[in-house]
Amino acid sequence: MKQIVIQFGGTGDLAMKKLYPAYERLISDGYDFIILALGRRFKGRDDFIASVADKVSDKAFLSRLEYQFYDMDAPDATGPLTRRLQQLVEGSESAEFIYYLALQPSLYEEAVRQIQTIDKTFSCSCRLEKKIIVEKPFGFDLETSERYNTILMQAFSDKEIYRVDHYLGKEFMQNLLTLRFHNDIIRRIWDNHSIESIQIIFDETYGVDQRLGFYEKIGVVRDTVQNHIMQIITYLTMNEPIEFSPSDIASEKIKVLRSIAPVTDFYMGKYESLGVQSGHVVNTPTYAAFKLSVNTYDFAGIPIYVRTGKMQKEAKSLIYIKFRNSTGKVMHDLSIAENSIIVTIQPVLTIDICMNMKEPGSSWKSKPVRFRFNQAETFGANTPEAYEQIVRKILNGDKSLFPTMSEITEAWRIVAPMLVPESPIEIYPVRTLPRFVGSFAKDNGFTWFA
């Protein structure tokens, strides 16, 4: 079957920085498909290829990379594209069109309408299949996500729709499930009898002024919380699926999300220089801290504390699982540290199990030490990037790394209170945490791990 990726937003940042390098690696691994990039930035293929060549160098990839000038606002935008697709599939017995919408969600409706026009006018003697790929955030809230889904379902079946959250393609996410369900010693202590609390910290050093037009409509909740954070929480607290199939994993994740009440204990902030370069006031939140609980039998009562945002002094992406410290209480020795598991995502993927060992030369005084797994040291530095895994699954027709519409709907329900425009927003200096991060921890009686 001839596979053709029709890349909407083919000259945008996502395509240039993430998708084309992923396509290149997959083609070098033996995958055989064509990419037809659509965009308005370049009039012809030569100029487009010149812009891509400094990022990728594989000749086999460049030979499969085509370009079509495409203006979605043009009256007959679909005509030339339809004719180009007919040329590309000529002589093939079967073909698959993979429509990848690397676009703002507000453009989905028009893109799908144009795809429907192509479907009606396209003709070939081959057997034709299709898929459509949409990026997060899927919608802007619960209402728009349901409307966008209705639009997609007018042209595609649910089996043909791939909703991307690229975090599910990251090795650390898949390792969370392996850690939990492939190790009896971990499985037996992973519940509210043993775990005291969970922290998720996503601090980023960069700002959003370079993509303010996009981010101003999105904000931190839509950019990170509704998708990445909620998916991490499902992986941390879901029950073991009967099989590691897409449907069984999705079923367990939905149970988790349905058990979570809408977030009401939250704070928001924005860094003080946001929008200065644009010359207008921007009230979009760039930082959030909040608390929630998963109200299932095994995890009820475990507080989950989250903080995430932009323009911080250093990048920190980690999950901290703190276990109950019964030993310190029983032995009346508060110097005995709690056990914990720390999953560090950035800058290097590591998993640390913290335990107490006797300090040499002491009289039974213990000291916390870390037993570390390092992804690069164990398996090599060249493990697949997230988008490489995502695209591989798409080409193979495997939906195991893609959230279902039910998951997305529940996630929007959970974060709905955080999307209220009137929510207070604290202004914080760049490279510093908002003040509420410390007061939030104090009010809830815990200390941030980092």
PEFEN-V709871 format. One record per helix or strand. SS is the DSSP state (hx for helix, st for strand). FROM is the first residue (numbers start at 1). LEN is the number of residues. If there is no record, write none. Layout:
BEGIN
((SS,FROM,LEN) (SS,FROM,LEN))
END
This chain:
BEGIN
((st,2,7) (hx,13,16) (st,33,7) (hx,45,9) (hx,59,5) (st,65,5) (hx,77,13) (st,94,8) (hx,105,17) (st,127,9) (hx,142,12) (hx,158,3) (st,161,4) (hx,166,4) (hx,171,11) (hx,184,4) (st,195,9) (hx,209,29) (hx,246,13) (st,265,7) (st,287,7) (st,303,7) (st,316,8) (hx,326,5) (st,340,7) (st,350,9) (st,366,9) (hx,375,5) (hx,386,11) (hx,405,15) (st,426,3) (hx,435,10))
END
